[in-house]
C-alpha cells in the first residue's frame, strides 16, 4: 500500500486534539501528523500526495444506531419516501406495480406517517392502486405498516382478529379493519406471510447501504436490529468480500421468544468470528423497552394527553428486561436498548444497573438509544452507570412530525423536555450520535446542523427550539466520531487522528466549525477513506 501525504488544508484530529495542516498514512494507519508528516514524507520516494485544496480532513463518522439492511432494501421497492401526500404514495405504488407485474407482493418503505390524521392509513387507498396483489408499506418509523385489503386477507386479519401481544390493529367506526398495523406484534402478522428476499438481493442491499454511507463520510455503522436471516446475509457478504465498510451486528431480543433465542445469539456471534472479516463484528444484543410517541406506544411516566393508550407500551413486563439484560451481559454481549419515553429510559437504566450488580465490573459500554425523554431523577444515572446515550440529533426540531403527531400527544411542557443532549453530555455521560437511517437521513452533517441549532432546515424557530440543549459544533463532531468509536469498543483504533490509528478519514470541502448551522448539509464530501483506501470519491478515478 502506498504512503500517502494529505496536505494543504485543515486537519482536525479530534475535539480534544490539535488542528494541524498535514497527515501521513502508511500501510493503512496514521504514521505522522503536522510538520512531522511533511518531514517523513520527504524521506520516501513515490509518496502519493493528496492536495486538500484548502478543505477539511477529519476522522470519518460512525453511526451509533441505524438499520443499513432496511435502508438498502428501500431502494428495491416503490420510492414512497419522497412523497408528500397520500395521493403521491398511491400513484408511486401503482407505477411500481405496473412496472413489476411478476412481483407477488409489493413491498416498500418508508412513508411519512404525518400525512394522515393520527397516522392512520386506510387499506382502501392502496386498493385503488393495486387491488389484486398484497401491498405492504412500512412507515418512516418502522414501527408501523400500511397494507391493502389483499395483504389483510393473506395474513388472515379480520374484524374479529384480536390485538396481538405487543401490537395493535386499528379499526374503522363500523368495526372493519382499517389497514394500519401498529408495532411489531401486529406487523409480524403480515411479514410472516411475505416471501423472503433472495440472498443476492439482500447482499446487494448492503452494497447500496455502503454506497449511501461512504458518500456521506461514514465508515462504521451499528445495525441495531439483526434477525437470523440478516446474519446469514452479512456472513455471505463477508465470504464474498462484498463488505466495503464496518458493520457491528446487534441481535434482536424478543420477549416472546427470548429463552429460545439466547443460544442462537452465541452461535451467530461465533459464525461472525469464524468468517474473520475486518469489517464485521457481532458484539451486541438489541432490546426494545417501548415503541414510539407517534403511536402512543412510547412508555411514559405520566399519561398521554389523549389518554388513548394511557402510559404507552411496556415491551418487557415486570423484571423480565433486567433478567434478560443480565443474561446477555453474562455472555459478554453489549446491551443496546431502544428507549423513547421516560418510563422506558428508567426501566432500561434499572436493567443495566441490575446487570452490573449481578455480574460485576467489566468493560461493557451499555447503550440506551434515542432517549427522547429522560426524567430529572434519571439524568445523572447515565454517567454513574457508564451508559452511552446514543441520540439522534436530527430529531430535535419542530418539524411536521413534531407539531402534528408528537406535541399533541405529550403536551407543550413535556414536549419541551425532549432530546436533552447537552444536559446528558454535561452530566458526564459518554454521548454518541446516530441517525436511525432509514427512519431519517443517515448524513451526519444533516443531523449535526439540527443538533447545534435546534432549528429546522428552514431556520425555524428563530433562536432555536429549546436552545439550551444545543450542542457545540466541536462536541457534535466529537460525538459522531470518537463518541461512536467508544461505543464500538474501537476508541484505540479509529475515531481520532493519532499515531497508529486506522486511517479512516473524510475530506470535506470546507471547515464545518466555520460554517453556519443551516449550511452544514451543503458541505461537500470530497472523499472517504477506510484503512487508507479510497472508499468514495466525488471525483471518479482520484487516487
ABEGO torsion letter per residue (X at the ends): XBBBBBBGBBBBABAABBBBABBBBBGGBBABBEAAAAAAAAABBGBBBBBAGGBBBBBBBBBABBBAAAAAAAAABBBAAABABAAAAAAAAAAAAAABAABABBBBOBBBAAABBGGBBBAAAAAAABAABBBBBBBAAGABBBBBAAAAAAAGBBAABBBBBGBBBBBBAAGBBAGBBBEAAAAAAAAAABBBBBAAAAAAAAAAAAAAAAAAGBABBBBABBBAAAAAAAAAAAAAGABABBBBBBBBBBAAAAAAAAAAAAAAAAAAAAAGBAABBBABBBBBABBBAAAGABBBABBBAAGAAEAEBBABBEAAAAAAAAAAAAAGBBBBBBBABAAAAAAAAAAAAAAAAAAEBBBAGBBBBGGABBBAAAAAAAAAAGBBBBBBAAABBBBAAAAAAAAAAAEAAAAAABGBAAAAAAAGBBBBBBAGOAABBABAAAAAAAAAAGBBAAGOBBGEBGAAABBBAAAAAAAABAAAAAAAGAAAABGBBBBGBBBBBBBBABBAAABBAAAAAABBBABBBBGGBBABBABBGBX
